[in-house]
Amino acid sequence: MITKVEALHSLRPGSEWVLRGDDLEWLDTNQTQPTEAEITAEVARLTALEPARIATENRRSAYIAEADPLFFKAQRGEATTEEWQAKVAEIKARFPK
């Protein structure tokens, strides 16, 4: 679940503020405070991107654990390039974006 905090970090990187419950106290003098509508829209935007982010993270872990060893085996002649490519395709199918 994307939070207001994540939206604020996304909208105004490096800004200074305090969030108490749902009350935002804006402390930054260099960046303007985002409106509630901007924050709500950013939460929705980040929420829509979340499944793809999770799939990318899962793929990365699976590539490291499963596909990379086959790649290096293929480089040494202990496996085929086709085996490695099949593993990559299987991982992509397991974690679709």
Secondary structure, 3 states (H helix, E strand, C coil): CCCHHHHHHHHCCCCCEEEECCEEEECCCCCCCCCHHHHHHHHHHHHHHHHHHHHHHHHHHHHHHHHHHHHHHHHHCCCCHHHHHHHHHHHHHHCCC
